[in-house]
Amino acid sequence: MTERAEKRTLRRAQAHATARSGILDAARRVAQKSGARELSLRSVAAEAGFAPAALYGYFAGKDELLLALAADDLALLARAMREAATQPQGRGRLGAAASAAVQHLRAMQSLAAAAGSLSQRAGSTDAERLFNGRLIGALRTLADAAGNRLDSRERQSEAVLVAAAVAGLALLARSGRLDALGYSVDEILAQLDRHFTV
């Protein structure tokens, strides 16, 4: 391949990535207005300034778009947890990371909406593999904050258990059920920190 052809290929790839990122930003805005479950390719295309059919050049359909949005959110979640764990304010590292996760999960709708987009054959598409990789990254971040080395199946299942507890806590807090039960997020996170920090 000539140098000119390589540059042209690189420019196309960069333009594709920029357009894809713009579509994801538009999808995030639509999801914030109408809810992620109500997201449609037509509404995202209109928000992004594309013809609806043009989105198929970037995403195979709504499920793939939702998975990409959720994968981006998982990356943001992992980053927020890593940052929080480096500066625990009155909490242990796990408590700080989990607190950041609860805050983000309370506002995110993409993960719940994407759950219905996952096939029964885990990792059967590129979008699912990206989502799974980002999920593993978030689990690894929680495990690191707890001091868990993930060196055995038992330690890995502990990381999944902590993530499930954090996700459930975010759901209870978001729905107001945690307050109705008479608990605060901080109180439960302190328990989580005590039970799972190595």
C-alpha positions as CSV (number, residue, x, y, z in Angstrom):
1,M,0.0,0.0,0.0
2,T,1.4,3.4,-0.9
3,E,1.8,6.2,1.6
4,R,-1.0,8.2,0.0
5,A,-3.4,5.2,0.2
6,E,-2.4,4.7,3.9
7,K,-3.2,8.3,4.7
8,R,-6.5,8.1,2.9
9,T,-7.4,4.9,4.8
10,L,-6.4,6.6,8.1
11,R,-8.5,9.7,7.3
12,R,-11.5,7.5,6.5
13,A,-11.1,5.6,9.8
14,Q,-10.8,8.8,11.7
15,A,-13.9,10.3,10.0
16,H,-15.8,7.1,10.8
17,A,-14.7,7.1,14.4
18,T,-15.7,10.8,14.7
19,A,-19.1,10.3,13.2
20,R,-19.7,7.2,15.4
21,S,-18.8,9.2,18.4
22,G,-21.2,11.9,17.4
23,I,-24.0,9.4,17.0
24,L,-23.3,8.0,20.4
25,D,-23.4,11.6,21.8
26,A,-26.8,12.1,20.1
27,A,-28.0,8.8,21.5
28,R,-27.0,9.8,25.0
29,R,-29.0,13.1,24.6
30,V,-32.0,11.3,23.2
31,A,-31.8,8.8,26.1
32,Q,-31.6,11.6,28.6
33,K,-34.8,13.2,27.2
34,S,-36.9,10.1,26.5
35,G,-35.2,7.3,28.4
36,A,-32.8,4.8,27.0
37,R,-35.5,2.1,26.6
38,E,-37.5,4.4,24.3
39,L,-34.5,5.2,22.2
40,S,-35.1,4.7,18.4
41,L,-32.7,4.9,15.5
42,R,-34.9,7.4,13.9
43,S,-34.8,9.8,16.9
44,V,-31.0,9.3,17.2
45,A,-30.5,10.0,13.5
46,A,-32.6,13.2,13.7
47,E,-30.6,14.4,16.8
48,A,-27.3,13.6,15.1
49,G,-28.3,15.2,11.7
50,F,-28.2,11.9,9.8
51,A,-30.7,10.2,7.6
52,P,-32.0,7.1,9.6
53,A,-30.5,4.7,7.1
54,A,-27.1,6.2,7.4
55,L,-26.8,4.9,11.0
56,Y,-26.6,1.4,9.7
57,G,-23.1,2.3,8.4
58,Y,-22.1,2.6,12.0
59,F,-24.4,0.3,14.0
60,A,-26.2,-2.9,12.9
61,G,-29.4,-1.8,14.7
62,K,-30.8,-0.4,17.9
63,D,-29.4,-3.3,20.0
64,E,-25.9,-2.6,18.8
65,L,-26.3,1.1,19.5
66,L,-27.5,0.5,23.0
67,L,-24.6,-1.9,23.7
68,A,-22.1,0.7,22.4
69,L,-23.7,3.4,24.6
70,A,-23.6,1.0,27.6
71,A,-20.0,0.1,26.9
72,D,-19.1,3.8,26.9
73,D,-20.9,4.2,30.2
74,L,-19.0,1.3,31.7
75,A,-15.7,2.9,30.7
76,L,-16.8,6.2,32.3
77,L,-17.9,4.2,35.4
78,A,-14.6,2.4,35.7
79,R,-12.7,5.7,35.3
80,A,-14.8,7.4,38.0
81,M,-14.3,4.4,40.4
82,R,-10.5,4.5,39.8
83,E,-10.4,8.2,40.5
84,A,-12.5,7.9,43.6
85,A,-10.5,5.0,45.0
86,T,-7.3,7.1,44.8
87,Q,-8.8,9.7,47.1
88,P,-11.0,8.1,49.7
89,Q,-12.5,10.8,51.8
90,G,-13.4,9.2,55.2
91,R,-13.9,5.8,53.5
92,G,-11.8,2.9,52.5
93,R,-10.8,2.5,48.8
94,L,-13.7,0.1,48.1
95,G,-16.2,2.3,49.7
96,A,-15.0,5.3,47.8
97,A,-15.1,3.4,44.5
98,A,-18.5,1.9,45.2
99,S,-19.9,5.4,46.2
100,A,-18.8,6.7,42.8
101,A,-20.4,3.7,41.1
102,V,-23.7,4.2,42.9
103,Q,-23.7,7.9,41.9
104,H,-23.1,7.1,38.3
105,L,-25.4,4.1,38.2
106,R,-28.3,6.1,39.6
107,A,-28.1,8.5,36.6
108,M,-27.3,5.9,33.9
109,Q,-30.1,4.2,32.0
110,S,-28.1,2.6,29.3
111,L,-27.0,-0.4,31.2
112,A,-30.5,-1.5,32.1
113,A,-31.7,-0.8,28.5
114,A,-28.7,-2.7,27.0
115,A,-29.4,-5.8,29.1
116,G,-32.3,-6.7,26.7
117,S,-29.9,-6.3,23.8
118,L,-27.5,-9.0,25.0
119,S,-27.9,-12.4,23.2
120,Q,-28.0,-15.7,25.0
121,R,-24.7,-16.6,23.4
122,A,-22.4,-14.3,25.3
123,G,-19.9,-12.4,23.2
124,S,-21.4,-13.4,19.8
125,T,-21.0,-9.9,18.2
126,D,-18.3,-7.2,18.3
127,A,-20.6,-4.9,20.2
128,E,-21.2,-7.6,22.9
129,R,-17.4,-8.4,23.1
130,L,-16.8,-4.6,23.6
131,F,-19.5,-4.5,26.3
132,N,-18.1,-7.6,28.0
133,G,-14.6,-6.2,28.0
134,R,-15.7,-2.9,29.5
135,L,-17.7,-4.9,32.1
136,I,-14.6,-6.9,33.0
137,G,-12.7,-3.6,33.3
138,A,-15.3,-2.2,35.8
139,L,-15.2,-5.5,37.8
140,R,-11.4,-5.3,37.9
141,T,-11.6,-1.7,39.1
142,L,-13.8,-2.7,42.0
143,A,-11.6,-5.7,42.8
144,D,-8.5,-3.5,42.8
145,A,-10.2,-1.0,45.2
146,A,-11.0,-4.0,47.5
147,G,-7.4,-5.3,47.3
148,N,-8.7,-8.4,45.6
149,R,-6.1,-9.9,43.2
150,L,-8.7,-11.9,41.2
151,D,-6.2,-14.9,41.2
152,S,-8.9,-17.6,41.7
153,R,-12.4,-18.3,40.6
154,E,-13.5,-17.6,44.2
155,R,-11.9,-14.1,44.2
156,Q,-13.4,-13.4,40.8
157,S,-16.9,-14.4,42.0
158,E,-16.4,-12.0,45.0
159,A,-15.8,-9.2,42.5
160,V,-19.1,-10.1,40.7
161,L,-20.9,-10.2,44.1
162,V,-19.6,-6.7,45.0
163,A,-20.6,-5.4,41.6
164,A,-24.1,-6.9,42.0
165,A,-24.4,-5.4,45.5
166,V,-23.4,-2.0,44.2
167,A,-25.8,-2.2,41.2
168,G,-28.6,-3.3,43.5
169,L,-27.8,-0.5,45.9
170,A,-28.0,2.0,43.1
171,L,-31.3,0.6,42.0
172,L,-32.7,0.8,45.5
173,A,-31.4,4.3,46.0
174,R,-32.8,5.5,42.6
175,S,-36.2,4.1,43.3
176,G,-36.4,5.5,46.8
177,R,-36.7,2.1,48.3
178,L,-33.5,2.4,50.3
179,D,-34.9,5.4,52.1
180,A,-38.2,3.6,52.6
181,L,-36.3,0.8,54.3
182,G,-34.6,3.3,56.6
183,Y,-31.0,3.0,55.2
184,S,-28.6,5.4,53.7
185,V,-26.3,4.7,50.8
186,D,-23.3,5.6,53.0
187,E,-24.4,3.1,55.7
188,I,-24.6,0.2,53.3
189,L,-21.3,1.2,51.6
190,A,-19.6,1.1,55.0
191,Q,-20.8,-2.4,55.4
192,L,-19.7,-3.4,52.0
193,D,-16.2,-1.9,52.6
194,R,-15.9,-3.8,55.9
195,H,-17.0,-7.2,54.4
196,F,-15.2,-7.2,51.2
197,T,-11.9,-5.3,51.6
198,V,-9.0,-7.7,51.7
